[in-house]
Amino acid sequence: MPRGDGKCPPGGSGPGTGRGAGMGGSRKGRMGGSKAGAGPGGECMCPKCGTTAPHEAGGPCSFKNCPKCGAKMVRK
């Protein structure tokens, strides 16, 4: 009621109309929250030969090459 005339602006002002998540809202962060394989743990896997290696924090698996065949690794 910005003008005090008893009329609400179009679109309303109820739940789900603001920009933030509000109380009880779900904000999972940039990478989408708890996805499988996300975070410091996990393994890197070679898509060609299936070799696995432990994931190292600080760099994505795609920066590593497979120790057996030399292909780019992916996150398992």
PyMOL commands that place a pseudoatom at each C-alpha (Angstrom):
pseudoatom trace, name=CA, resn=MET, resi=1, chain=A, elem=C, hetatm=0, pos=[0.000, 0.000, 0.000]
pseudoatom trace, name=CA, resn=PRO, resi=2, chain=A, elem=C, hetatm=0, pos=[2.431, 2.632, -1.119]
pseudoatom trace, name=CA, resn=ARG, resi=3, chain=A, elem=C, hetatm=0, pos=[-0.172, 5.353, -1.575]
pseudoatom trace, name=CA, resn=GLY, resi=4, chain=A, elem=C, hetatm=0, pos=[-2.264, 4.401, 1.442]
pseudoatom trace, name=CA, resn=ASP, resi=5, chain=A, elem=C, hetatm=0, pos=[-5.338, 3.779, -0.711]
pseudoatom trace, name=CA, resn=GLY, resi=6, chain=A, elem=C, hetatm=0, pos=[-5.763, 0.116, 0.316]
pseudoatom trace, name=CA, resn=LYS, resi=7, chain=A, elem=C, hetatm=0, pos=[-4.636, -1.280, -3.036]
pseudoatom trace, name=CA, resn=CYS, resi=8, chain=A, elem=C, hetatm=0, pos=[-1.600, -3.481, -3.283]
pseudoatom trace, name=CA, resn=PRO, resi=9, chain=A, elem=C, hetatm=0, pos=[0.803, -3.209, -6.199]
pseudoatom trace, name=CA, resn=PRO, resi=10, chain=A, elem=C, hetatm=0, pos=[0.387, -5.786, -8.980]
pseudoatom trace, name=CA, resn=GLY, resi=11, chain=A, elem=C, hetatm=0, pos=[2.267, -8.998, -8.336]
pseudoatom trace, name=CA, resn=GLY, resi=12, chain=A, elem=C, hetatm=0, pos=[1.629, -8.849, -4.609]
pseudoatom trace, name=CA, resn=SER, resi=13, chain=A, elem=C, hetatm=0, pos=[4.082, -8.886, -1.777]
pseudoatom trace, name=CA, resn=GLY, resi=14, chain=A, elem=C, hetatm=0, pos=[3.543, -12.362, -0.355]
pseudoatom trace, name=CA, resn=PRO, resi=15, chain=A, elem=C, hetatm=0, pos=[5.918, -15.286, -0.152]
pseudoatom trace, name=CA, resn=GLY, resi=16, chain=A, elem=C, hetatm=0, pos=[7.981, -16.023, -3.222]
pseudoatom trace, name=CA, resn=THR, resi=17, chain=A, elem=C, hetatm=0, pos=[7.933, -12.513, -4.635]
pseudoatom trace, name=CA, resn=GLY, resi=18, chain=A, elem=C, hetatm=0, pos=[11.221, -11.207, -3.247]
pseudoatom trace, name=CA, resn=ARG, resi=19, chain=A, elem=C, hetatm=0, pos=[14.770, -11.601, -4.511]
pseudoatom trace, name=CA, resn=GLY, resi=20, chain=A, elem=C, hetatm=0, pos=[16.273, -13.565, -1.612]
pseudoatom trace, name=CA, resn=ALA, resi=21, chain=A, elem=C, hetatm=0, pos=[15.587, -17.070, -0.391]
pseudoatom trace, name=CA, resn=GLY, resi=22, chain=A, elem=C, hetatm=0, pos=[14.163, -15.814, 2.909]
pseudoatom trace, name=CA, resn=MET, resi=23, chain=A, elem=C, hetatm=0, pos=[13.890, -17.818, 6.081]
pseudoatom trace, name=CA, resn=GLY, resi=24, chain=A, elem=C, hetatm=0, pos=[13.791, -21.517, 5.429]
pseudoatom trace, name=CA, resn=GLY, resi=25, chain=A, elem=C, hetatm=0, pos=[14.842, -21.001, 1.827]
pseudoatom trace, name=CA, resn=SER, resi=26, chain=A, elem=C, hetatm=0, pos=[17.383, -23.238, 0.218]
pseudoatom trace, name=CA, resn=ARG, resi=27, chain=A, elem=C, hetatm=0, pos=[20.636, -21.625, -0.868]
pseudoatom trace, name=CA, resn=LYS, resi=28, chain=A, elem=C, hetatm=0, pos=[23.023, -24.291, -2.021]
pseudoatom trace, name=CA, resn=GLY, resi=29, chain=A, elem=C, hetatm=0, pos=[25.877, -22.165, -3.318]
pseudoatom trace, name=CA, resn=ARG, resi=30, chain=A, elem=C, hetatm=0, pos=[27.647, -21.803, -6.620]
pseudoatom trace, name=CA, resn=MET, resi=31, chain=A, elem=C, hetatm=0, pos=[28.049, -25.469, -7.458]
pseudoatom trace, name=CA, resn=GLY, resi=32, chain=A, elem=C, hetatm=0, pos=[24.555, -26.588, -6.458]
pseudoatom trace, name=CA, resn=GLY, resi=33, chain=A, elem=C, hetatm=0, pos=[25.167, -27.985, -2.979]
pseudoatom trace, name=CA, resn=SER, resi=34, chain=A, elem=C, hetatm=0, pos=[25.836, -31.578, -2.132]
pseudoatom trace, name=CA, resn=LYS, resi=35, chain=A, elem=C, hetatm=0, pos=[26.274, -33.160, -5.535]
pseudoatom trace, name=CA, resn=ALA, resi=36, chain=A, elem=C, hetatm=0, pos=[27.967, -36.514, -5.761]
pseudoatom trace, name=CA, resn=GLY, resi=37, chain=A, elem=C, hetatm=0, pos=[31.709, -36.121, -6.132]
pseudoatom trace, name=CA, resn=ALA, resi=38, chain=A, elem=C, hetatm=0, pos=[31.809, -32.437, -5.212]
pseudoatom trace, name=CA, resn=GLY, resi=39, chain=A, elem=C, hetatm=0, pos=[34.258, -31.250, -2.578]
pseudoatom trace, name=CA, resn=PRO, resi=40, chain=A, elem=C, hetatm=0, pos=[37.810, -32.099, -1.582]
pseudoatom trace, name=CA, resn=GLY, resi=41, chain=A, elem=C, hetatm=0, pos=[37.365, -35.897, -1.480]
pseudoatom trace, name=CA, resn=GLY, resi=42, chain=A, elem=C, hetatm=0, pos=[36.419, -38.276, -4.244]
pseudoatom trace, name=CA, resn=GLU, resi=43, chain=A, elem=C, hetatm=0, pos=[38.187, -39.796, -7.191]
pseudoatom trace, name=CA, resn=CYS, resi=44, chain=A, elem=C, hetatm=0, pos=[39.267, -38.919, -10.703]
pseudoatom trace, name=CA, resn=MET, resi=45, chain=A, elem=C, hetatm=0, pos=[38.582, -41.513, -13.400]
pseudoatom trace, name=CA, resn=CYS, resi=46, chain=A, elem=C, hetatm=0, pos=[39.906, -42.053, -16.912]
pseudoatom trace, name=CA, resn=PRO, resi=47, chain=A, elem=C, hetatm=0, pos=[37.011, -42.245, -19.408]
pseudoatom trace, name=CA, resn=LYS, resi=48, chain=A, elem=C, hetatm=0, pos=[39.097, -44.380, -21.809]
pseudoatom trace, name=CA, resn=CYS, resi=49, chain=A, elem=C, hetatm=0, pos=[40.672, -47.103, -19.686]
pseudoatom trace, name=CA, resn=GLY, resi=50, chain=A, elem=C, hetatm=0, pos=[38.784, -46.751, -16.358]
pseudoatom trace, name=CA, resn=THR, resi=51, chain=A, elem=C, hetatm=0, pos=[41.853, -46.094, -14.183]
pseudoatom trace, name=CA, resn=THR, resi=52, chain=A, elem=C, hetatm=0, pos=[41.047, -44.190, -10.972]
pseudoatom trace, name=CA, resn=ALA, resi=53, chain=A, elem=C, hetatm=0, pos=[43.195, -41.851, -8.914]
pseudoatom trace, name=CA, resn=PRO, resi=54, chain=A, elem=C, hetatm=0, pos=[42.426, -39.880, -5.737]
pseudoatom trace, name=CA, resn=HIS, resi=55, chain=A, elem=C, hetatm=0, pos=[41.186, -36.344, -6.343]
pseudoatom trace, name=CA, resn=GLU, resi=56, chain=A, elem=C, hetatm=0, pos=[43.553, -33.646, -5.115]
pseudoatom trace, name=CA, resn=ALA, resi=57, chain=A, elem=C, hetatm=0, pos=[42.128, -30.445, -3.662]
pseudoatom trace, name=CA, resn=GLY, resi=58, chain=A, elem=C, hetatm=0, pos=[43.054, -27.297, -5.538]
pseudoatom trace, name=CA, resn=GLY, resi=59, chain=A, elem=C, hetatm=0, pos=[42.495, -28.433, -9.100]
pseudoatom trace, name=CA, resn=PRO, resi=60, chain=A, elem=C, hetatm=0, pos=[39.856, -30.182, -11.183]
pseudoatom trace, name=CA, resn=CYS, resi=61, chain=A, elem=C, hetatm=0, pos=[40.345, -33.730, -12.413]
pseudoatom trace, name=CA, resn=SER, resi=62, chain=A, elem=C, hetatm=0, pos=[40.359, -32.470, -16.008]
pseudoatom trace, name=CA, resn=PHE, resi=63, chain=A, elem=C, hetatm=0, pos=[43.790, -30.937, -15.351]
pseudoatom trace, name=CA, resn=LYS, resi=64, chain=A, elem=C, hetatm=0, pos=[45.228, -34.406, -14.627]
pseudoatom trace, name=CA, resn=ASN, resi=65, chain=A, elem=C, hetatm=0, pos=[46.297, -36.934, -17.236]
pseudoatom trace, name=CA, resn=CYS, resi=66, chain=A, elem=C, hetatm=0, pos=[45.739, -40.665, -16.814]
pseudoatom trace, name=CA, resn=PRO, resi=67, chain=A, elem=C, hetatm=0, pos=[48.914, -42.367, -15.557]
pseudoatom trace, name=CA, resn=LYS, resi=68, chain=A, elem=C, hetatm=0, pos=[48.296, -45.367, -17.887]
pseudoatom trace, name=CA, resn=CYS, resi=69, chain=A, elem=C, hetatm=0, pos=[47.047, -43.978, -21.204]
pseudoatom trace, name=CA, resn=GLY, resi=70, chain=A, elem=C, hetatm=0, pos=[47.548, -40.187, -20.916]
pseudoatom trace, name=CA, resn=ALA, resi=71, chain=A, elem=C, hetatm=0, pos=[43.897, -39.195, -21.491]
pseudoatom trace, name=CA, resn=LYS, resi=72, chain=A, elem=C, hetatm=0, pos=[42.294, -36.332, -19.531]
pseudoatom trace, name=CA, resn=MET, resi=73, chain=A, elem=C, hetatm=0, pos=[40.691, -37.528, -16.284]
pseudoatom trace, name=CA, resn=VAL, resi=74, chain=A, elem=C, hetatm=0, pos=[37.098, -36.766, -15.213]
pseudoatom trace, name=CA, resn=ARG, resi=75, chain=A, elem=C, hetatm=0, pos=[35.461, -36.570, -11.785]
pseudoatom trace, name=CA, resn=LYS, resi=76, chain=A, elem=C, hetatm=0, pos=[33.921, -39.887, -10.717]
for i in range(1, 76): cmd.bond("trace and resi %d" % i, "trace and resi %d" % (i + 1))
show_as sticks, trace
zoom trace
